[in-house]
Amino acid sequence: MNKIKEFLKDESGMGVVEILLIIVVLIAMVIIFQDEITKLVNSIWRSIGKSAKKIY
């Protein structure tokens, strides 16, 4: 009976569950905001390209 109580009180696996939940939320956000993220990244690359042309 004590072993069962110890097992139920054991929280060593909670870190893994929390990390998995965070990863799932991040993946969901990327899927939801995929178009906005793509536009932002493209804008940043264009800006970098324009700045690089000014230097060279």
C-alpha positions in Angstrom: 0.0 0.0 0.0 2.9 2.4 0.8 4.4 1.7 -2.7 1.1 2.9 -4.3 1.0 6.1 -2.2 4.7 6.8 -3.1 4.0 6.2 -6.8 1.0 8.6 -6.7 3.1 11.3 -4.9 6.0 10.9 -7.3 6.3 14.0 -9.6 9.6 13.2 -11.3 7.9 12.8 -14.7 6.1 16.2 -14.5 9.0 18.0 -16.2 8.7 15.8 -19.3 4.9 16.4 -19.5 5.4 20.2 -19.1 8.0 20.3 -21.9 5.8 18.3 -24.2 2.9 20.6 -23.6 5.1 23.7 -24.3 6.2 22.0 -27.6 2.7 21.3 -28.6 1.6 24.9 -27.9 4.5 26.2 -29.9 3.8 24.0 -32.9 0.1 25.0 -32.8 1.1 28.7 -32.8 3.4 28.2 -35.7 0.7 26.5 -37.7 -1.9 29.2 -36.8 0.5 32.1 -37.6 2.3 30.4 -40.5 1.4 33.1 -43.1 2.4 36.0 -40.8 5.7 34.3 -39.9 6.5 33.7 -43.6 5.8 37.3 -44.4 8.0 38.5 -41.5 10.9 36.3 -42.5 10.7 37.3 -46.1 10.7 40.9 -45.2 13.7 40.5 -43.0 15.6 38.6 -45.8 14.8 41.4 -48.2 16.0 44.0 -45.8 19.3 42.1 -45.3 19.7 41.7 -49.0 19.2 45.5 -49.6 21.7 46.3 -46.8 24.3 43.9 -48.2 24.0 45.5 -51.6 24.7 48.9 -50.1 27.9 47.6 -48.4 29.3 45.9 -51.6 
